[in-house]
Amino acid sequence: MLGILVVDKPPGMTSHDVVDHVRRRLGTRRVGHAGSLDPMATGVLVVAVGPATRFLQYLPLEPKEYEAEIAFGVETDTQDAEGEVVRRTDPSPDLDKRIDDLLPRLLGPIEQLPPMYSAVKRAGKPLYAYARKGEEVERTPRTVYVDAFELIDERRFRIVCSGGTYVRTLAHDLGQKLGCGAHLSALRRTRAGKFGLDRAIPLDEVEAVRLLSLGEALEPMPIVRLDAVGVGAIREGRTIERAALAPLVALAEPDGQVFSVARVEGNRLHPQCVIPSEAMRSGLV
């Protein structure tokens, strides 16, 4: 069994819970996901099955797009609705106008401090391990990119951003700039790169026939179809001569099944990730 699923994650489950569910539904252990969603969040979660897990790094998964609801006047320790309230403040009467004025300041490359309740590691431990003990440790800001931060209606926003962006921290930072505090009250991922809700399936509809092929999932990466000699060389880890215009290409067997991704250097293809022939035939690995 080999391929990619686009799942519509329900609320109350971790991304790992979704992986466990897919394992049970499909009867296979080798399942992984890309781009974690917090339990509170819903929406697009890309899941790989079988040897396809090795190709998650090559899928077109950015930018991420969300619909986020933000509650103003209330701060929580987790920056979202699952945390404990740490401060309440009455928002100003002209809140809507001030939001419109401030949103442009959260666009483009911005420095974002990872929240304490996150999986970012410090001294080998995730930050949430310190936070649960009431400890706050020094964190290093990192640069993320926000393409869009738009008010849809009332307190609902459309956000388009790079991977690794904490949307709850965007909500928190907006609240800080407004002076009234804020937290993320609901979040739905509507798109991860080329994978949108229009292609996402509910968990109870997960089955093998819903798997996307590697070739379909890797598009728009070019696909180079090889003959049997070329396939054999790539599977042995050797480079082959073939011109290509992209830095990375997917390699397919004569029947069109993608089995590798290769790096292009000049007129040579260097295999980066290869599925063994026995795995392609049996769905093992």
N, C-alpha and C positions, 0 to 999 in steps of 0.2 A: 504494500500500500504506500503510495507516494503522491504528494500534492499539497496544495494550499487551501485553507478554508478562511473565509471572511465571516467572522461570527459577530452577531449583535449581542454584546455582553449585557446581561441583566444586572440590576442593582443588587447589592448585598453579597456579591461573589468577588473573590480576588481573581487576578488573572491566572494564578496557579490552580484555583478551583475549576476554572474553565478548561484548563489543560487536562485535569483529572477526569472531568466529564467527557471530553472528547476521547480520552483513552478508553474509557468504559464503553462508549457508544461504538467505537470502531474496533475495539478488541486489540489494540496495539499499545505498546509502552512508549515508543519513540514519538513524542509529540512535544512541540515547543511553541512559544509565542514571541511576538515582537512588540515592543512598546507597551509596557504595563499600564493598566488602568486601576485606580484606587477602587475599593469595594463600592463606594458611593456612586461612582461613575458608570455610565452605560455607553453602548455604542460600539464602534468598529474596533475589533481586536483581530489581528492577523495571526493565524495559527498554522504551523507547518506540521505535516505528518510524514513519518518515515524518514528516509534519507533527505527529504526536502528541508529538514531542520538545518542542514549544513548551508543552505542557500539563503536563509533569512537576511543575512548581512547584505545581500545583493539586490533585494527587492526594492522597488521604488516606493518608499514609505514616508517620504516628506514632500511638502510640509504637512503638519497635522492641522486639522480644522475642528473647532468645537463650538457648541452652543452652551453658554455658561450663564447660570443665574447667580447674581451677587446680592447679598443682604447687607445693607449699609447700616451703620450705627452699632454693630455688634462685632467684636473681635473674639476669636477662639484660639486656643493654644495650638490647634492643628491647622488653622487657617481655613477650615471647612466646617460643614455642619455636624461632623462626627466628633468634634472636640468640645472641650469645656469652655464656657464663656469666661473671658478674662477682663472684658471691659465693655461697657455700654455707653453710648453717646448719642444725643439727639442730632440727627443730620440737619444741616442748615436748610431754610426754606427754598433757597435757590440751588438745591442740589443738582437738578437736571442740567442747568446751565454750566455749573462748575464741572460736572462730568464731561460734558462736551468740550470744554476748554482743556481739560487735563488729558483726555485719551490720546491726542497726538504725541504727548511726551512719553508714552509707553510704546511707541512704534520704532521699528528699526532695530539695530543692535543695542541691547541694554544689558547692564550688569544685574544678575539675579543671585540673591543669597539663598542657597538651598534651605528649605524649612527643616526644623529640628525633627519633625515627624516625617522622615524620608529614609530611603534605603542607601543614600550616599554614605560612604564609609569614612570613618575617622579612627586612626590607630587600629584598623582591622575590624572595627565594629560599626554597624549601621547607626546613623544618627538617632533613629527612633529608640534604640536600646538605651541611649543616654537620656532621651526625653522622658521615657517611661519611669526613670529614676528621679525625675525632677532636675536633671542636670542639663546645663546648656554649655556647649563647647564651641570653640572658635571654628568658623567655617570660611571657606574660600569662595568668594563670588565667582560666577562663571558667566561668560557671554552667551546670550541666547538671542534669537532674532524673532521679532514680532512683525508679521506682514500686515495684519489687520486686527483692529480692536474697535468694534463698532457696536453701537446700541441698536438692538433690533426693536424692542418694545419694553416699556416699563423698566424692569431690572434684568432683562435678558440681553446677552451680548454674543456677537459672533467674533471668534478669535481664530486667527491663522498664525501659526508659529512654527519654529524649528523643533525638532525632536529634543527631548531633555528639558523643555520649558515646563515649569510648574505653574499651571493655570491658577491654582489656589494662591500661589504667591503673587501672581498678577493682581488677583482680587484684593489680597491683603495690602499690596503696595499702593493700589489705587485708593483704598481706604485711608492709608497713612497720608497720602498727598492731599486728600480731601479734609483730613483732620477729624473725621468722625469714626474711622475704623470700618472694616468690612470683612466678610468672609464668603467663601464660595458655598452657595446653598444647593446647587445642583450642577451636574456636568454631563454632557453627552458628546462623545467624539463622533463627528459626522463624516470624517474622512481622514485616512492615513495615506498620503501620497495619492496614488491612482485608485486606491480601494475605498469606496464610499458606501454609505448605508444602502444604496440601491443594489449592492452586490452582497450585503450581509444577510446571514440566515440566523433564525432563532436557534438556541441550543437544542431544542427538542426536534429540530429538523436536520441535525448533523447525521450524515451518512456518507458512505464512500462515493456515491455517484455525484455528490455535491463538490468533490475536490476539484480545484483548478489544476491544470497541468503546470509543470514548471515553466514550459515555454510561454504559456499564457500569463503566468504570474510575473515573469521577468520582463515582459514587454514594458517599455519600448527598447530594451536591450536587443541589439541585432542578434539573429540566430544564424550560425554557420553550420550547414549540414556537411558532415564528413563521410568519406567512404570507409570501408571496413579497415583499411590500412591506417588511415588517420585516427580512427577510434582506438585501434589497438595501441598506437603510439602514445596517445594522450593518456590512456589507462595505465601505461607503463611509466608515466611521469615525464615523458620526453616532449620537447617542443616540436612543433611542425611549422612548415613554411606556408603561410597564407596571409594575404594582404587584407586588412580590415581598417575601417575609418573610425572606429570607436575605441576608447581605451580598454573596455571590457566587452567581451562577446560571449553569448551562450553557444555551446557546442552541442550538436544533435547527431544521433545515430542515423544511418541511412533511412530508417523508417520515420524520422522526424522527432523522436523522443529526445528531449534535452537531458544530457547526462553530466555536463560540466560547464564551468565558467572559466574563461581564460583571459589572461592579461595580454594586451597587444603591445609588442615592442618592435617597431619597424615592420618587417614582413614576417615576424615570427609570433606564434601563439604559444603562451606559457600557461599550462594548466594550473589553476588556483584551487579548484574544488572539483572532485571527480566522484561520481557514483560508480562503484564496482559493478561489473556486468551481472554477477549473481544477485546483487541487491535490486537491480532493475527488473530482473525476471521474477524474483520471489517476493519482493516487498520487504525483505529482511533488512537488518542493520539497526 
